[in-house]
Amino acid sequence: MKNKSIWTIGVKDNSLAKLNKDITTDVLIIGGGIAGLSLAYFFKDSKYNVLLIDKNKCGLGATSKNTGKLTFMQDLVYNKLSSNYNEEIASLYLKSQKEAIDIICGIIRENKINCHLKKTKAYVFSNDENSIIDFEKEIKFYQKNNIKCRTKESLPISYPSKIVLETDDSYVFNPYEYLVSLKDILKNKITIYENTCCTSVDKDNDYYLCHTKNGNTIKAKYVIMATHYPIFIIPYFIPFKTIVERFFIGASSIDKIKDIQILSHNDPSISMRYYNNDMDNYFLYGRRNRKCTSSGDVRDDYNELNMEYNKYFGKDIDYFFHTHDIMTYDNLPFIGEVDNNLYIMTGFNKWGNTNSTIGGKLISDLILEKKNIYQDIFSPRRGFRLIKLRIFLCLMLMFFIDILLIKLILK
């Protein structure tokens, strides 16, 4: 077993220089994952001088360890959003995810990027017959929004399932290959420094001073935190509105692949898909999301994942890797302005490929003073003004439980 992301196999990427001087720019993007590079892509032909930094190499963060799915079918999220807010906001979120998929596919085709993009059918399933009501609500929502969906008696692979919902028009790709290509496109359009870690951000009149681990300072008019998780607590107390979960993925070579992607509805969340990298075929199986505040040995997670992989697919795992997901209290990401000319992108709820992309478009529109229909529903300033009281109470309860668990772990 190799403790390595399958997306990096055979992918060549050249390192870029690290920052070694003080510098001034119009726009500073902190983070070179799909959020930061997508944002930079929307700025590449603008009037602004744009600088992007990453603490390691671009693309080797959370994006290089996700499932590589591009889908609007994200569990039964629209039922949740309709319940927490209303169907109008749920429909707007659906529109954002479909738009993000179109943007990524358009970038890939326009720039002839080889990242193994493939169209698939998407499935959500459950083994709990009590979930049928939730599935029925999701189906009604899809029908109202002109999404073709079908119920199936079983999944298209040999895996236990009692309730299955199928949709079209989803995609899979290699997210790391995509980012390596984006970096190559952007390096002659904007300034990119790798191995440059931002440690703090201070306000200086109408500018921000971003201090790096190397001892240099970047002065910028606009600053965007695209670091997967913001490095500050204030303003807007984002850490108190989110939890961090781990998701573990195993992959092994197989004979044939299918153009499908699968997700479970019930806990623990289970994700499945196929992948071909021109050298071999692979089947990916991900499971067991748990809070990072909970104790546990990653070796136990590997053993548990491997036992299930062997049980259902008759093989041991060849590759094992995991990622961290930032989960928000209301199933919507935090994308937008948190202070004057200071922006964040975080809380993607396991769907970073689409939410990062639409987030890049949203923030570029805000800075370029263009109207964007998603700015209100994704705003980090939305607080709790729309969410139901029960969600607020549950969030507070989870926060206090996490504090207690942290104290126990530290002991």
Secondary structure, 3 states (H helix, E strand, C coil): CECCCHHHCCCCCCCCCCCCCCEEEEEEEECCCHHHHHHHHHHCCCCCCEEEECCCCCCCCHHHHCCCEECCCCCCHHHHHHHHCCHHHHHHHHHHHHHHHHHHHHHHHHCCCCCCCEEEEEEEEECCHHHHHHHHHHHHHHHHCCCCEEEECCCCCCCCCCEEEEEEEEEECCHHHHHHHHHHHHCCCCEEECCCCEEEEEEECCEEEEEECCCCEEEEEEEEECCCCCCCCCCCCHHHHEEEEEEEEEEEEECCCCCEEEEECCCCCCEEEEEECCCCEEEEEEEEEEECCCCCCHHHHHHHHHHHHHHHHCCCCCEEEEEEEEEECCCCCEEEEEECCEEEEECCCCCHHHHHHHHHHHHHHHHCCCCCCCHHHHCHHHCCCCCCHHHHHHHHHHHHHHHHHHHHHHC
